[in-house]
Amino acid sequence: MQLPANAVVYAISVRVMAEIPTATTFTVTCEGHTFSTTPVPVKAGRTDPGTAGAPITIGTAPSSIVIVPDRIPANDSGKIRVTAHYYVVAPPAN
């Protein structure tokens, strides 16, 4: 998932929908900032508000949200719902 250029990011919240195999926790990062308030357990139903690294401003190019597991997952069966809370700053048109 990418965040648009010139966005101010307030939070990147997550919910684990299906357990991530092999890993025990993960963190959520963007632009070098960690948004997860603690390492998030990989069990289904676990959540994190994602406010630890906020707010940040994205530069003139889009930026990616990165999920960083503590161990390489055994397969791709894990699922995480990610919600980015941001607004895009634009100068007036006239």
Buried (B, 14 or more C-beta within 10 A) or exposed (E): EEBEEBBBBBBBBBBBEEBBBEBEBBBBBBBEBBBBBEBBBBEEEBEBBBBBBBEBEBEEEEBEBBBEBEEEBEEEEBEBEBEBBBEEEEEEEE
